[in-house]
Amino acid sequence: MNYTPDAIRHVKLSTARLPLATPISDAKVFTGRQKPMTEVIFLFAEISTEQGFEGIGFSYSKRAGGPAQYAHAKEVAQTMIGEDPNDIAKLYTKLLWAGASVGRSGVATQALAALDIALYDLKSKRAGLPLARFLGSHRDSVRTYNTSGGFLNASIEEVKERASQSIEAGIGGIKIKVGLPDSAEDLRRVAAVREHIGPDFPLMVDANQQWDRSTALRMGRKLEQFDLVWIEEPLDAYDAEGHAALAAALDTPIATGEMLASVAEHERLIATRACDIIQPDAPRVGGITQFLRLATLADQAGLDLAPHFAMEIHLHLAAAYPREAWVEHFDWLDPLFNERLETKDGRMIVPNRLGLGFSFSDQARAWTTDSVEFGVA
């Protein structure tokens, strides 16, 4: 049997605003660097072909940048029309060169991520496989931890209640935010959660880049008593040398990488041994094409993996990572999709649905603020 070339017939881009039920605050708010987060801005991509195959993808911005992602995608998406959707690497390069004057990181590649992810969704559906199996999965489920219940705007009693709800729902770890100006309050909150969930249940903390080097070392030593799975983003995201020194000084593993917006930026983390657990975000680094490049480098360096946010995408990528990974559980995106992910016995189950296994909901359409189409629908 020979392959019959296909061609991209239609591309639709949309931008949508997902409102959060409660304004969210991490340490960046309490240090005065940001305002509470009230919404997430999404870039949706929908691609269809002459032979009737379809794929969806998305990128996002938690604060500024969403409109810029949408604007850039609108400028380059036309170049995909008529191309074979199976040539994902070729298409990624073509899209990259179409917008080369604005670089290969940040908004430029985040705009491409939605299109790239849609191409992988389409291609794995064409193959009749869930995305994880299309990529070559190592497991049918991935360890999962909850973050959305541990923000600093919530009282410690609320955090404990949400931790209990997560555990009852089959989630296998709890992460809470730290990095308050009052370090003693951070320690009180961590101690309270550790006591609440017990000495053996996986617990992580996230300082969201709000410590300087001396504070991070001091707090890291004080946090050793809580037997944490990791300390996340203790320093500025671009301080690879500082993270490396901290990782060498502490027994508790260091995790970072979510804020970096290219493979090149992650390469510096890897080269300097700046973390024990790397946390790339596929929509932020440019999509699945770029994430897979990064994952290969991380595996060669012996790093563990815990992708940031977007569990709908990262579950598949974590399942395809050679080392046992973690995936971050956020329920914020549930209203955008008709389908749900299952958690059981501390793990998130890779769905048997084809591709990513998701379709956009009526609510996602209702929250859409603008859209544009290329080619023939």
C-alpha positions as CSV (number, residue, x, y, z in Angstrom):
1,M,0.0,0.0,0.0
2,N,1.3,3.4,-0.9
3,Y,0.8,6.7,0.9
4,T,-1.5,9.2,-0.8
5,P,-0.3,12.8,-0.1
6,D,-2.8,15.0,1.7
7,A,-3.0,18.8,1.8
8,I,-4.1,21.3,4.4
9,R,-7.4,22.8,3.2
10,H,-8.5,25.0,6.0
11,V,-7.0,26.7,9.1
12,K,-9.1,28.5,11.7
13,L,-7.5,30.6,14.5
14,S,-9.5,31.8,17.5
15,T,-8.7,33.7,20.6
16,A,-10.7,33.2,23.8
17,R,-10.8,34.5,27.4
18,L,-11.3,32.0,30.1
19,P,-12.4,33.8,33.3
20,L,-11.2,32.4,36.7
21,A,-13.8,32.0,39.4
22,T,-11.5,33.5,42.0
23,P,-8.6,35.9,41.4
24,I,-5.4,33.8,41.8
25,S,-2.3,35.0,43.7
26,D,1.2,33.5,44.0
27,A,4.3,35.1,45.4
28,K,4.7,37.5,42.5
29,V,1.5,39.2,43.7
30,F,2.6,39.4,47.3
31,T,6.0,40.9,46.3
32,G,4.2,43.5,44.2
33,R,5.5,42.3,40.8
34,Q,2.1,41.3,39.4
35,K,-1.6,41.7,40.0
36,P,-3.9,38.8,40.8
37,M,-4.7,36.7,37.8
38,T,-8.3,36.8,36.7
39,E,-8.3,35.1,33.3
40,V,-6.3,33.0,30.9
41,I,-6.1,34.0,27.2
42,F,-6.1,31.2,24.7
43,L,-5.1,30.8,21.1
44,F,-7.0,27.9,19.4
45,A,-5.9,26.4,16.1
46,E,-8.1,24.0,14.1
47,I,-6.7,22.4,10.9
48,S,-8.6,20.3,8.4
49,T,-7.3,18.5,5.2
50,E,-8.5,17.6,1.7
51,Q,-8.9,14.0,2.9
52,G,-11.1,15.0,5.8
53,F,-8.7,14.7,8.8
54,E,-8.9,17.3,11.5
55,G,-6.7,18.5,14.4
56,I,-6.9,21.0,17.2
57,G,-4.2,22.7,19.3
58,F,-3.9,25.6,21.7
59,S,-1.5,28.0,23.2
60,Y,-2.1,30.4,26.1
61,S,-1.0,33.4,28.1
62,K,-1.8,33.8,31.8
63,R,-1.3,37.5,31.7
64,A,0.0,39.8,28.9
65,G,0.8,38.3,25.5
66,G,-2.4,36.5,24.4
67,P,-3.4,39.1,21.8
68,A,0.2,39.1,20.5
69,Q,0.2,35.4,20.0
70,Y,-3.0,35.6,18.0
71,A,-1.7,38.5,15.9
72,H,1.5,36.6,15.0
73,A,-0.4,33.4,14.2
74,K,-2.7,35.3,11.9
75,E,0.3,36.6,9.9
76,V,1.9,33.2,9.3
77,A,-0.9,30.6,9.2
78,Q,-1.7,31.2,5.5
79,T,1.6,29.6,4.5
80,M,0.3,26.2,5.7
81,I,-2.5,26.0,3.1
82,G,-1.8,23.4,0.5
83,E,1.0,21.7,2.4
84,D,1.0,18.1,3.5
85,P,0.0,18.1,7.2
86,N,2.2,15.0,7.8
87,D,5.4,17.0,7.2
88,I,5.3,18.5,10.6
89,A,9.0,19.3,10.9
90,K,8.9,21.0,7.4
91,L,5.8,23.0,8.3
92,Y,7.3,24.1,11.6
93,T,10.4,25.4,9.8
94,K,8.3,27.1,7.2
95,L,6.2,28.9,9.9
96,L,9.4,29.8,11.8
97,W,10.9,31.5,8.7
98,A,7.6,33.2,7.8
99,G,8.0,35.2,11.1
100,A,11.8,35.0,11.4
101,S,12.3,38.8,12.0
102,V,10.7,38.5,15.5
103,G,13.0,35.6,16.6
104,R,12.7,32.0,17.7
105,S,11.4,32.3,21.2
106,G,8.6,34.0,23.2
107,V,5.5,35.1,21.5
108,A,6.8,34.1,18.1
109,T,7.1,30.5,18.9
110,Q,4.2,30.4,21.3
111,A,2.0,31.4,18.4
112,L,3.4,28.5,16.3
113,A,2.8,26.1,19.2
114,A,-1.0,26.0,18.7
115,L,-0.6,25.1,15.0
116,D,2.2,22.6,15.7
117,I,0.1,20.8,18.4
118,A,-2.9,20.7,16.0
119,L,-0.7,19.0,13.4
120,Y,0.3,16.3,15.9
121,D,-3.3,15.9,17.0
122,L,-4.3,15.5,13.3
123,K,-1.5,13.1,12.5
124,S,-2.1,10.8,15.4
125,K,-5.8,10.7,14.6
126,R,-4.9,9.8,11.1
127,A,-2.8,6.9,12.4
128,G,-5.7,5.8,14.6
129,L,-3.8,6.3,17.8
130,P,-3.9,8.4,21.0
131,L,-1.0,10.9,20.8
132,A,1.0,9.2,23.5
133,R,1.0,5.9,21.6
134,F,1.7,7.7,18.3
135,L,4.9,9.2,19.9
136,G,5.8,5.9,21.5
137,S,4.5,5.8,25.1
138,H,6.4,4.1,28.0
139,R,3.3,3.9,30.2
140,D,-0.5,4.1,30.3
141,S,-0.7,6.5,33.2
142,V,1.5,9.2,34.7
143,R,2.0,10.4,38.3
144,T,0.0,13.5,38.9
145,Y,0.0,16.3,41.5
146,N,-2.4,19.2,42.1
147,T,-1.4,22.8,42.0
148,S,-4.7,24.8,41.7
149,G,-5.6,24.2,45.3
150,G,-2.4,25.6,46.8
151,F,-2.3,29.3,45.8
152,L,-1.4,32.0,48.4
153,N,-4.8,33.8,48.1
154,A,-6.3,30.8,49.8
155,S,-6.2,30.4,53.6
156,I,-4.3,27.5,55.0
157,E,-7.6,25.8,56.0
158,E,-8.8,26.2,52.4
159,V,-5.5,24.7,51.1
160,K,-5.9,21.7,53.4
161,E,-9.5,21.1,52.4
162,R,-8.6,21.2,48.7
163,A,-5.7,18.9,49.4
164,S,-8.1,16.4,50.9
165,Q,-10.4,16.7,47.9
166,S,-7.5,16.1,45.5
167,I,-6.4,13.0,47.4
168,E,-9.9,11.7,47.4
169,A,-10.1,12.3,43.6
170,G,-7.1,10.0,43.1
171,I,-4.4,12.7,42.7
172,G,-1.0,11.6,43.9
173,G,0.8,14.8,45.1
174,I,0.1,18.2,46.4
175,K,2.0,21.4,45.5
176,I,1.6,24.6,47.4
177,K,2.9,28.1,46.8
178,V,5.5,29.8,48.9
179,G,7.7,32.9,48.5
180,L,5.8,35.3,50.8
181,P,7.7,38.3,52.1
182,D,7.3,36.6,55.5
183,S,9.3,33.4,55.3
184,A,8.1,32.3,58.7
185,E,4.5,32.2,57.2
186,D,5.7,30.1,54.3
187,L,7.1,27.6,56.8
188,R,3.9,27.6,58.8
189,R,1.9,26.8,55.7
190,V,4.2,24.0,54.6
191,A,4.2,22.5,58.1
192,A,0.4,22.6,58.3
193,V,0.0,20.9,54.9
194,R,2.6,18.3,55.7
195,E,0.9,17.5,59.0
196,H,-2.5,17.3,57.2
197,I,-1.5,15.0,54.4
198,G,0.9,12.8,56.4
199,P,4.6,12.3,56.3
200,D,4.8,10.1,53.2
201,F,2.4,11.7,50.8
202,P,4.2,13.6,48.0
203,L,4.5,17.3,48.7
204,M,6.1,20.0,46.5
205,V,6.5,23.8,47.0
206,D,6.8,26.6,44.4
207,A,8.4,30.0,45.1
208,N,7.6,31.4,41.6
209,Q,11.1,33.0,41.3
210,Q,10.7,35.3,44.3
211,W,13.8,34.4,46.4
212,D,17.3,35.8,46.0
213,R,20.2,33.3,46.2
214,S,20.9,33.7,49.9
215,T,17.2,33.4,50.8
216,A,16.7,30.4,48.6
217,L,19.6,28.6,50.3
218,R,18.4,29.5,53.8
219,M,14.8,28.5,53.0
220,G,15.9,25.4,51.2
221,R,17.8,24.2,54.3
222,K,14.8,24.9,56.5
223,L,12.4,23.1,54.1
224,E,14.6,19.9,54.1
225,Q,12.7,18.7,57.2
226,F,9.5,18.3,55.2
227,D,10.8,15.7,52.8
228,L,9.6,17.5,49.7
229,V,9.6,16.0,46.2
230,W,11.0,19.3,44.9
231,I,11.4,23.0,45.5
232,E,10.2,24.8,42.3
233,E,11.5,28.1,40.8
234,P,13.4,29.2,43.9
235,L,15.3,31.8,41.9
236,D,14.8,34.0,38.8
237,A,14.0,31.7,35.9
238,Y,17.1,32.8,33.9
239,D,19.6,32.4,36.8
240,A,20.9,29.0,35.7
241,E,24.1,29.3,37.7
242,G,22.2,30.2,40.9
243,H,19.9,27.2,40.4
244,A,22.9,24.9,39.8
245,A,24.6,26.0,43.0
246,L,21.4,25.5,45.0
247,A,20.8,22.1,43.4
248,A,24.3,21.1,44.5
249,A,23.9,22.4,48.0
250,L,20.5,20.9,48.9
251,D,19.3,17.3,49.3
252,T,15.8,18.4,48.1
253,P,15.6,18.3,44.3
254,I,15.3,21.6,42.4
255,A,12.7,22.0,39.7
256,T,12.5,24.8,37.1
257,G,12.0,25.7,33.4
258,E,8.3,26.6,33.0
259,M,9.0,30.2,32.2
260,L,11.6,29.6,29.5
261,A,10.3,30.1,26.0
262,S,12.7,28.2,23.8
263,V,14.8,25.0,23.6
264,A,17.9,27.1,23.6
265,E,17.0,28.6,27.0
266,H,16.5,25.1,28.4
267,E,19.8,23.9,27.0
268,R,21.5,26.3,29.4
269,L,19.6,24.8,32.3
270,I,20.7,21.3,31.2
271,A,24.3,22.2,30.5
272,T,24.8,23.9,33.9
273,R,22.9,21.1,35.8
274,A,20.6,23.9,37.1
275,C,17.9,21.5,38.1
276,D,17.1,17.9,39.0
277,I,13.6,18.1,37.4
278,I,13.0,20.1,34.3
279,Q,9.6,21.6,33.7
280,P,9.1,22.7,30.1
281,D,5.8,23.9,28.7
282,A,5.0,22.8,25.2
283,P,2.8,25.8,24.3
284,R,5.6,28.1,25.7
285,V,8.6,26.5,23.9
286,G,6.9,26.3,20.5
287,G,4.8,23.1,20.5
288,I,5.4,19.4,20.5
289,T,8.1,19.5,17.8
290,Q,10.3,21.6,20.1
291,F,9.2,19.8,23.3
292,L,10.5,16.5,21.9
293,R,13.8,18.0,21.0
294,L,14.1,19.3,24.6
295,A,12.9,16.0,26.1
296,T,15.7,14.1,24.3
297,L,18.3,16.5,25.7
298,A,16.8,16.2,29.2
299,D,16.8,12.4,29.1
300,Q,20.4,12.3,27.9
301,A,21.3,14.4,30.9
302,G,19.5,12.1,33.3
303,L,16.8,14.7,34.4
304,D,13.3,13.9,35.6
305,L,10.4,15.6,33.9
306,A,7.4,17.5,35.2
307,P,5.8,19.6,32.4
308,H,4.1,22.8,33.4
309,F,0.3,23.3,33.1
310,A,-1.8,22.2,30.1
311,M,-2.3,18.6,31.3
312,E,-4.4,17.9,28.2
313,I,-1.2,18.1,26.1
314,H,1.4,17.2,28.7
315,L,-0.1,13.9,29.8
316,H,0.7,12.4,26.4
317,L,4.2,13.9,26.4
318,A,5.0,12.7,29.9
319,A,3.8,9.2,29.0
320,A,6.3,9.2,26.1
321,Y,9.2,10.3,28.3
322,P,11.6,7.4,29.1
323,R,11.8,8.3,32.8
324,E,8.8,8.2,35.2
325,A,7.4,11.7,35.0
326,W,4.9,13.9,36.8
327,V,2.0,15.8,35.2
328,E,0.5,18.9,36.8
329,H,-3.3,18.7,37.5
330,F,-5.2,21.9,36.9
331,D,-9.0,21.9,36.5
332,W,-9.1,25.4,35.1
333,L,-9.3,24.3,31.5
334,D,-12.2,21.8,32.0
335,P,-14.9,24.2,30.6
336,L,-13.0,24.4,27.3
337,F,-13.4,20.8,26.4
338,N,-16.2,18.2,26.1
339,E,-14.0,15.4,27.6
340,R,-12.3,14.9,30.9
341,L,-9.2,13.2,32.2
342,E,-9.3,10.4,34.8
343,T,-7.2,10.2,37.9
344,K,-6.8,7.0,39.9
345,D,-4.4,5.8,42.6
346,G,-2.3,8.9,42.3
347,R,-2.0,8.8,38.5
348,M,-3.5,10.4,35.5
349,I,-4.8,7.9,32.9
350,V,-3.8,8.3,29.3
351,P,-7.1,8.3,27.4
352,N,-7.8,5.8,24.6
353,R,-9.4,8.6,22.5
354,L,-7.5,9.4,19.3
355,G,-5.0,12.3,19.2
356,L,-5.1,14.6,22.2
357,G,-8.5,13.2,22.9
358,F,-10.3,16.5,23.2
359,S,-12.8,18.6,21.4
360,F,-13.7,22.3,22.0
361,S,-16.9,22.8,24.0
362,D,-19.8,25.2,23.4
363,Q,-18.4,27.2,26.3
364,A,-15.1,27.6,24.5
365,R,-16.9,28.9,21.5
366,A,-18.9,31.3,23.7
367,W,-15.7,32.7,25.3
368,T,-14.2,33.3,21.9
369,T,-13.6,37.0,21.2
370,D,-12.2,36.8,17.7
371,S,-11.5,34.3,14.9
372,V,-10.1,34.2,11.4
373,E,-10.0,31.5,8.7
374,F,-7.7,30.6,5.9
375,G,-8.3,28.4,2.9
376,V,-11.6,26.7,2.1
377,A,-13.8,25.4,4.9
